[in-house]
Structure formats: structure tokens, C-alpha cells
Amino acid sequence: MKDLQRLADRYGTPLYVYDGSVLVRQYEKLRAALPQRVEIFFAMKSNPNLAIVALFRRLGAGVDIASVGELRAALRVGVAPQKIVFSGPGKTDAELEAAVAADIFAINVESEGELERVQRIAQRVGRRVRVGLRLNPPFAPGEGAVIIGGAVPQKFGIDLARARAAVALAQRLSHVELIGIHIFNASNVLDAEAWVKNAESIIETAVELARATGFALRYIDVGGGLGVPYREGERELDVSVLGEGLGRAVRELSAETRVLIEPGRYLTAEAGVYVTRVVEIKETRGERFVVVDGGVHHLLRPVLVGQSHPVRVLSCGGEGGVGVAGRCSIAGPLCTALDYLARGVELPVVRVGDLVVVERVGAYGFTESMPYFLSHPTPAEVLIWEGREHVIRRRQRPEELWAWQSVPEGLL
Ligand SMILES: Cc1ncc(COP(=O)(O)O)c(C=O)c1O
């Protein structure tokens, strides 16, 4: 991305910058590779900024939501209710009620208990509600991927062994209309063949279950999990292999069955960078630290999931302090030993005032962080879209957070 120095000077640091042309490129690349009948539902959790959701809506995507907040955001930017699916464990009654009121395409139900709660809510409003069952299968897409499903006990989905009983329950419920099957069981898969094999198993599972239990399968949601390379040497996911494989897998499906895919990371990760400025450089016990003005309060992934992201230095030509080069750790300003954006990375000469840019953070970046810790200002977010820059989230000052707090009378 060009121009980061100017953007950092203009909007200050720390700063998230998203390149709209990369968001479009990723979407179009995937769209072109997938069979026409496969519908892309953007997983908003990867980057729920309104502007990003609006951009994908404009490109033609539906959305996969995981909360009432995401539902409101999707509706706010004009996503049609028929292009919304709601997945995720622990949906509250209030969230289910909001989804029912909005008449979204389907609720991916994660447990028998949730099915019964949907029934009660649907009965209250007096109409049938469309649901899919999220299943937790014993298969997973190969090695290297972060497994969400698989044969381990977990809060997501209904174990495949109980699927028939869950279908039977749904069929007994007067106000529930079971129309689909959802399986999302791995994240960040870079091996297209492994992803396809997994999708084949998902489709087979859904078709067999519908056949055996006699419900009309109106959709199969094969989840997300399309990976992006973060480390040097990792190969890009080959979406043409993925598209061809998925094409073969859906060929025999009835035209009545919609096929949904819900990628998050693949669409947003590469478009985003987190820009910080070097505040201090120090050496202690033989290790060099480049201390920057942003940290894991804005970008938690490096410590949360142990993910290393590419970093680069933009020299700002400052004279301040001694320049260091070589192996350094990049630490943020937080009073916790966890606050590293990168450890032991090779850097070119870096000086106080230079910029350190963490790359590929457009997915699960700011949204997955802890911005309140230590009351720093939040980062601003800027989107470059059709040659112009737009502040899509302004920086919030700590004083603004006081608006939600109060001090009991007599303590001041
Ligand atoms: C239900 C569901 N769908 C889709 C996604 C998106 O996954 P990814 O960003 O790996 O494509 C997630 C991520 O956690 C998810 O929970």
C-alpha cells in the first residue's frame, strides 16, 4: 500500500488502513472461481466495520452474522434479510427474537435447546421460522488448519451422532421449518484440495441426512475457513482448485438446494495494515526492543492465537536516537509482558519516529482486540476506496469513554 507515511501524518498513529481494491480483488477472485450457484455470505466477524460490510453488500455478497449487533449493522447498510444467516453458540432469546422479527434467510441452530427456544419465539409471533442445523462432524479438513469442529467435545453445533434425533425434534416442532444444514469446522485452510474434500463430506452428510429423515434440503452452508498466507514460504490458497472441486461436489445437488459459503479471512485479511510509530528503542540483556505506540490492545491476534504477521519498517528519515538493525522484538506501550506485535524479527535500520507496519490484519484485527485496556485512544480506521481515503472509524479519545461511566455521588 502506497502512501502510508502521508496517512500516518494526516490521521495519526496507531492507525488501521484498508485497501478497498484488495477487498474487491479478493471477492472477485473468489466469485470468478466459484460455480455460479454457490453464494458468498461474508462472515462479518472478520471485520464488522459498516463500510466494509457495505462494500461487500455492493459487490453482491450476503452476510453471516454472529450477534444482534452484527444483524443491526447488516440491516443498517442495506443487506437484504434474505441474504443473512445467523450462526454461533449462545444466541440469547433477544437475539433470536430480533432475527425472527427481521425475517432473515435462516438461523443456523447450534443445539436442541436453541431449536426449542426458536419454537417458543416463533409460536409467540405466530409464524414458522426457517432454521438450519449446525452439525459437529467427526471429520476435519486436514492438517495445519485451526480446527473448530472435529471429534472433540465443544460448544459449536450438534454432534453428528445426534443429528437424526435433532432433525426429528425439529420436525415435531410446529413453528420450526428445517431447511438446511451448516457445518463450519476449520479455519485458515491453505490446501484447496483438503478444503474441497471437507466440503464434499459436508455436502454428502447433508444430503444423506435429509434423505434419511425426509426433510427438503433447501440450503447447505459449507462454512468459511479459506486461508491466507501469513508466514514466509506459505503458499496462497488456490481458489481455482477450490472452485472446480466445489463445482464437482455440487453438480448432483437438486437445483432447489442453495449452496452457501461464508468466508471472512480470505476476503479481508490481506487488505488491512496496522500502522504504528516507534517511540523508543532499547536494549536489555542482549535483546533489542523497538517500542511502538500501538500494541495488542488494538491487535490481539499475535498473542491470542500465536499468529505472526509480516512486519515492515517505513523510514521517516528521522535523526532521533540511535538506529538499530537486525533481530528485534516489536513491543507496544501496554503494561503487560504479552504486549508484542512481533518477536525476534529481522528489521532494517529503524529509528525513533519511523513507522512499523503490521500486515495482513484486515481480518480479526481490531475487532478481536481489547481497546479499553489502559485507556489509550482507539486507533482510527481509514479505507482507501476508488482512489479516495475515508475515515471509516474515527479515533476515540479516552474522555469519550467516560460517557458510559459514572462516579457515585460523594466520591468526587
Ligand atoms: C460460523 C462461522 N462462519 C464463518 C466464519 C469465517 O471463518 P473464516 O474467517 O476462517 O473464513 C467463522 C469464523 O469463526 C464462523 O464462526
The ligand as an SDF file (V2000), in Angstrom:
LIG
                    3D

 16 16  0  0  0  0  0  0  0  0999 V2000
  -19.8830  -19.7700   11.6660 C   0  0  0  0  0  0  0  0  0  0  0  0
  -18.6830  -19.1520   11.0230 C   0  0  0  0  0  0  0  0  0  0  0  0
  -18.6930  -18.9410    9.7020 N   0  0  0  0  0  0  0  0  0  0  0  0
  -17.6480  -18.3750    9.0540 C   0  0  0  0  0  0  0  0  0  0  0  0
  -16.5230  -17.9910    9.7530 C   0  0  0  0  0  0  0  0  0  0  0  0
  -15.4030  -17.3520    8.9810 C   0  0  0  0  0  0  0  0  0  0  0  0
  -14.2700  -18.0910    9.0070 O   0  0  0  0  0  0  0  0  0  0  0  0
  -13.0010  -17.6680    8.1510 P   0  0  0  0  0  0  0  0  0  0  0  0
  -12.6730  -16.2770    8.5050 O   0  0  0  0  0  0  0  0  0  0  0  0
  -11.9750  -18.6480    8.5810 O   0  0  0  0  0  0  0  0  0  0  0  0
  -13.3860  -17.8100    6.7220 O   0  0  0  0  0  0  0  0  0  0  0  0
  -16.4530  -18.1980   11.1350 C   0  0  0  0  0  0  0  0  0  0  0  0
  -15.2530  -17.8300   11.8860 C   0  0  0  0  0  0  0  0  0  0  0  0
  -15.0700  -18.0420   13.0340 O   0  0  0  0  0  0  0  0  0  0  0  0
  -17.5670  -18.7970   11.7860 C   0  0  0  0  0  0  0  0  0  0  0  0
  -17.5710  -18.9890   13.1050 O   0  0  0  0  0  0  0  0  0  0  0  0
  1  2  1  0
  2  3  1  0
  2 15  2  0
  3  4  2  0
  4  5  1  0
  5  6  1  0
  5 12  2  0
  6  7  1  0
  7  8  1  0
  8  9  2  0
  8 10  1  0
  8 11  1  0
 12 13  1  0
 12 15  1  0
 13 14  2  0
 15 16  1  0
M  END
$$$$
